Amino acid sequence: MADSKEFAKELNALIKRYIDGGSDPEDIAAELAREASYVFGHYNLEIYLETRSKG
């Protein structure tokens, strides 16, 4: 698994490729925000449900 610096480097390269390919940077940022919210929300829900079932 990559460390945080390697992840940041790869994410930056991916974003640059999309922008160089003509994608709107605001659309990319919005999509990344949606995906991050989905992932963090999913894990928060799992933690909440697990905690609730134990207590």
C-alpha positions in Angstrom: 0.0 0.0 0.0 1.2 3.5 -0.8 2.0 6.0 1.8 0.2 9.4 2.0 2.9 11.2 -0.1 2.7 8.6 -2.8 -1.1 8.7 -2.8 -1.0 12.5 -3.1 1.5 12.3 -5.9 -0.7 9.8 -7.9 -3.9 11.8 -7.2 -2.2 15.0 -8.4 -1.0 13.2 -11.6 -4.5 11.9 -12.2 -6.1 15.3 -11.8 -3.6 16.9 -14.1 -4.3 14.3 -16.8 -8.0 15.0 -16.6 -7.4 18.8 -16.7 -5.0 18.4 -19.6 -7.7 16.3 -21.3 -10.1 19.2 -21.1 -12.1 18.4 -17.9 -13.3 21.4 -15.9 -11.3 21.7 -12.7 -14.4 22.6 -10.8 -16.2 19.5 -11.9 -13.2 17.4 -10.8 -13.2 19.1 -7.4 -17.0 18.5 -7.0 -16.6 14.8 -7.9 -13.8 14.3 -5.5 -15.8 16.0 -2.7 -18.8 13.8 -3.5 -16.7 10.6 -3.4 -14.9 11.6 -0.2 -18.2 12.4 1.5 -19.6 9.0 0.4 -16.6 7.1 1.7 -16.4 9.0 5.0 -20.1 8.8 5.5 -20.1 5.1 4.8 -17.4 4.4 7.4 -19.0 6.7 9.9 -22.3 4.8 9.5 -20.5 1.5 10.0 -18.8 2.7 13.2 -22.1 4.1 14.5 -24.0 0.9 13.8 -21.2 -1.3 15.3 -21.1 0.9 18.4 -24.8 1.0 18.7 -25.1 -2.8 18.5 -22.5 -3.3 21.3 -24.1 -0.9 23.7 
